[in-house]
Amino acid sequence: MDWMNHKLKEWLDAGVIDESTHDSIVAYERKQPQKRKVPLFLTIGLIFFALAVFSFIAANWSLIPDFLRVGIMLGLMWGFYVLGHFAEIRHFGWPILFRLLGLAMFGASMLVTAQTFHFSMSDSLVPWAIYLAAIAHYFIWRHQAYVIVGFVFGVFTLVSSISSIGWVEWLLFIAVTFGWFYFSKAIEPMLLSWLLLFGSGLMLWSLLDYKSSLWPVWTLFVLVALLLLVPKFEYRLRPLYLMVGAVILVVYLAIRGETDLTLVDVNWPEAIALALSGIVVAAITWIKFRSIVWVAILGAIGLLLFDETAIGLAVVAEISALAYLMIAQRQDQPLTLGFVYFIVVQFVIYFVYAWERLDMSLFFLLGAILLFVLSGIGWWLKRKKEGVAS
């Protein structure tokens, strides 16, 4: 309040606000409920008391009856939720921390129940339950902490289900994650839930009998359709498509350049189908989302993987990096992502082709000369265009 009074007096003296506005702001702020600070020693005492309780429970855990164990966890869970509720109403403590502890106790109660009654811990439902609970917490309280918890347990759910996931679980995961993506109405949960949807596409490796190395590209192409469903946020989601597409191309280049065909299981019909899909994606993105038309280049990966030398992939990666930088520079767009992608491509190409043949300094010198030449050509074309316009 003292800080606010000081600023209001400063604004009043500077003529930014008048006397009536000053009095109205002061009267309004005095009516607002003030956050009550918990005394420091009381906070420390509560922490030590909580540690003492947990230590006592841990020391006597084996002596506690089965049902009482579960009851203790459930009691702690509801205790933290009630504490968070009153902390928000009475304006003391940290409501978000209490609710996160309640969520942790929810997961702990499920683990204790499974261990106490000797339920199978393989294919555990605990990650699924905490993932769903974190999403529910987000929609109730709309705090970013639940977004992070939900994403972590979403990833854990996918990873822990690699060897045993079925169609029902896979479709349920996609339905829940898509609902989180579509109804969250905020960019942070949309970005992280999008990554989970992309990860669910990669799960097709273990879900289908048909093994394909092109599932990442197919998944990215399918996810382009999501931009049509969220027009309010699609412009902020576009960099994610470019980053993921760049990573996919670089990973394919590195794998194909450093390994033999045993790691690249593709066939001509699928490669042709992917190329045709790339043309469709190019048409859609050119009309609706022109800045991410670059992802359509990935449609050629299926055909390029048949080249054992991986030169085709290297050429595509190099040209796309240079073209993106030149076009972004001419349109006065941010160049950070383009430069990172270009540098990564250079490192991959060096380690694939020039590690034992060319000194690194000479390799990057040739790259610098190439960039200088291209920059000069771009500058000359721009000057020529400006001269014609004038």
Salt bridges, closest charged atoms under 4 A:
GLU10 OE1 - HIS6 NE2 3.96
GLU10 OE1 - LYS7 NZ 3.59
ASP13 OD2 - LYS9 NZ 3.15
ASP23 OD1 - HIS22 ND1 3.22
GLU88 OE1 - ARG99 NH2 2.84
GLU234 OE1 - ARG238 NE 2.84
